[in-house]
Amino acid sequence: MTGSNGGSLQLDESVFGITPNTAVLHQVVTAQLAARRSGAQSTKTRAEARGGGAKPWRQKGTGRARHGSSRSPIWRGGGVALGPKPRSYAQKTPKKMIRLALNSALSDRASEGRVAVVDAWNFEVPRTRDAVAALEALNLEGRVLLVADRGDVNTWKSFANLGNVHVISPGELNAYDVLVCDWVVFTQATLPVGSASTGSPAPVDSEPATDEEEEE
């Protein structure tokens, strides 16, 4: 938290050391953004538009075109033909693709040296000033994705008022949030390991590949 060097650990190569699959990243992120859409847009058909119960004029003899209702889509104020209706934009994405996309995004950030690991966030009380000081000590600039335990209330509240910091729990870690942030910050307790990237604790003596400095 103070920015001093607290030792070193090795990141899991299967999570932080793979070659990013851009095609899968694109498909998963597109599906994730599509699922966020409310899909609440709606238009009225000619059956739902108000009025139009009477025939505007008689069928023959007026010299005008034949019409049976003023709610026809070709009339001003009429219904909408083939207009949007409430729908879900959610896409079904295989779990293996979601996992691969997340590992690809984490590997991309790790290759750029944009993954930071702290031993723990030791906030005695929730205080935004302390959170800002910690970010400055760690030299974290831009948008920061901070992965913290859900039970660490002081950490969540300390970073809550910072617009450039997005705090999520290990189970909420996803490819989109990783890609839109400049830095990804873990603690030893939330560092993902293994192919599932579930946020399980990473043993310091685990096997792997990419070396990253741990800060405290």
VENWO-V154982 format. One record per pair of residues at least 12 apart in sequence whose C-alpha atoms are under 8 Angstrom apart, sorted by the first residue. I is the first residue (numbers start at 0). J is the second residue. D is the distance in Angstrom with one decimal. If there is no record, write none. Layout:
i-><I;I>
j-><J;J>
d-><D;D>
//
This chain:
i-><0;0;0;0;0;0;0;0;0;0;1;1;1;1;1;2;2;2;2;2;2;3;3;4;4;4;4;5;5;5;5;5;6;6;6;7;7;7;7;8;8;8;8;8;8;9;9;9;9;9;9;9;9;9;10;10;10;10;10;10;11;11;11;11;11;11;11;11;12;12;12;13;13;13;13;14;14;14;14;14;14;14;14;14;15;15;15;15;15;15;15;16;16;16;16;16;17;17;17;18;18;18;19;19;19;19;19;19;20;20;20;21;23;23;23;24;24;24;24;24;24;27;27;27;27;27;28;28;30;30;30;30;31;31;33;33;33;34;34;34;34;35;36;36;37;37;38;38;38;38;39;39;39;40;40;40;41;41;41;41;42;42;42;42;42;43;43;43;44;44;44;44;44;45;45;45;45;45;45;45;46;46;47;48;48;48;49;50;50;51;51;51;52;53;53;54;54;54;54;55;55;55;97;98;98;98;100;101;101;101;101;101;102;102;103;104;104;104;105;105;108;108;108;108;113;113;113;114;114;114;114;115;115;115;115;115;115;115;115;116;116;116;116;116;116;116;116;116;117;117;117;117;117;117;117;118;118;118;118;118;119;119;119;119;120;120;121;122;122;122;123;124;125;125;125;125;125;126;126;126;127;127;127;127;127;127;128;129;130;130;137;139;140;140;141;141;141;141;142;142;142;142;142;142;142;143;143;143;143;143;143;143;143;144;144;144;144;144;144;144;144;144;144;144;145;145;145;145;145;145;145;146;146;146;146;146;146;146;146;146;146;147;147;147;147;147;147;147;148;148;148;148;149;149;169;169;169;169;169;170;170;187;187;188;188;189>
j-><117;118;119;120;121;133;136;137;214;215;133;136;137;214;215;133;136;137;138;214;215;214;215;212;213;214;215;118;212;213;214;215;212;213;214;210;211;212;213;203;204;210;211;212;213;203;204;205;206;207;208;209;210;211;192;207;208;209;210;211;191;192;193;205;206;207;208;209;207;208;209;102;192;193;194;102;103;105;106;191;192;193;194;196;102;103;105;106;107;109;209;106;109;110;208;209;102;103;106;103;106;107;100;102;103;104;106;107;99;100;103;103;96;99;100;99;100;101;103;104;174;92;96;97;100;174;174;175;89;90;91;92;89;175;88;89;90;87;88;89;90;89;87;88;87;88;85;86;87;88;84;85;86;83;84;85;82;83;84;85;78;79;82;83;84;78;79;82;78;79;80;81;82;70;71;72;77;78;79;80;70;78;78;70;77;78;70;69;70;68;69;70;68;67;68;66;67;68;69;67;68;69;174;194;195;196;174;172;173;174;177;196;174;196;174;174;177;178;174;177;177;178;182;183;181;182;183;182;183;184;185;182;183;184;185;211;212;213;214;184;185;186;187;190;211;212;213;214;184;185;186;187;213;214;215;186;187;213;214;215;186;187;188;215;154;186;154;153;154;157;153;153;152;153;154;156;157;153;156;157;156;157;158;159;160;161;157;157;157;158;214;182;181;182;163;180;181;182;163;164;165;179;180;181;182;163;164;165;180;181;182;183;184;164;165;166;167;176;177;180;181;182;183;184;164;165;166;167;183;184;185;166;167;168;169;172;183;184;185;186;189;166;167;168;169;185;186;189;168;169;188;189;167;168;189;191;197;198;199;197;198;200;201;200;201;201>
d-><6.6;7.8;7.3;6.5;7.6;5.5;7.3;7.2;7.0;4.6;6.2;5.7;7.1;8.0;5.9;7.4;4.8;4.7;8.0;5.9;5.8;5.8;5.7;7.3;6.4;4.9;6.3;7.6;7.9;5.7;5.0;5.3;6.5;5.5;7.1;7.5;6.3;4.7;5.0;5.5;7.5;6.4;6.1;6.6;6.5;6.8;7.6;7.0;7.4;6.1;6.3;5.9;4.8;6.2;7.8;6.2;6.3;5.4;6.2;6.9;7.9;5.7;6.8;7.5;7.0;5.0;6.4;7.2;5.1;5.0;6.4;7.6;7.9;6.4;6.1;4.9;7.6;6.9;6.6;7.4;6.6;6.6;6.5;6.9;6.4;7.6;5.5;4.0;7.7;6.1;7.3;5.3;7.6;7.8;7.0;6.5;7.3;6.6;5.9;6.7;7.1;7.9;7.8;7.6;4.1;6.7;6.6;6.4;7.6;7.0;6.0;7.8;6.5;7.4;5.9;8.0;4.8;7.8;7.2;7.5;7.4;7.0;7.1;6.2;6.7;7.8;6.8;5.7;6.8;5.5;7.8;7.4;7.9;7.6;5.5;5.9;7.3;7.6;5.6;4.3;6.9;7.9;7.8;6.6;7.3;8.0;5.4;5.1;5.6;6.7;7.4;4.8;6.9;6.3;5.9;5.6;7.4;5.3;4.3;5.7;7.9;6.5;5.7;6.0;6.3;5.6;5.9;7.7;4.5;5.1;6.4;8.0;7.7;5.4;5.8;6.6;6.3;3.9;6.6;7.7;7.9;7.4;7.2;6.4;6.5;5.5;7.5;7.5;6.8;4.9;4.8;5.1;6.6;7.5;6.5;6.9;4.7;5.4;7.6;6.5;6.3;6.5;7.8;7.5;6.4;7.2;5.9;7.9;5.7;4.4;7.9;7.9;7.8;7.4;7.9;5.7;6.2;6.2;7.8;6.8;7.9;8.0;7.5;7.6;6.8;5.0;6.4;6.0;5.0;6.0;7.8;7.4;6.3;4.8;6.3;7.7;7.7;7.1;7.6;5.7;4.8;5.3;6.8;7.9;8.0;7.3;5.1;6.1;7.5;6.4;4.9;6.7;5.7;4.7;5.0;5.4;5.6;7.1;6.6;5.3;5.5;7.0;7.9;7.1;6.6;7.7;8.0;6.0;6.4;8.0;7.2;5.8;7.9;4.6;6.7;5.5;4.7;7.9;7.4;4.8;7.8;4.6;6.1;7.8;6.9;7.7;7.9;7.4;5.7;6.0;7.8;7.0;7.6;7.8;6.7;7.6;5.9;7.6;4.8;5.9;7.8;7.8;4.8;5.2;6.5;6.2;4.8;6.3;5.5;5.9;4.8;6.0;7.3;6.0;5.0;6.0;7.5;7.2;6.8;5.9;7.8;6.0;4.8;6.2;6.9;6.0;4.7;6.4;6.0;4.8;6.4;5.9;5.2;5.5;5.9;7.6;7.6;6.1;5.3;7.4;6.6;6.8;6.2;5.2;6.8;7.1;7.2;6.5;5.5;6.8;7.9;6.9;8.0;5.6;6.0;7.9;6.4;4.7;8.0;6.0;6.5;6.3;6.5;4.6;7.0;7.8>
//
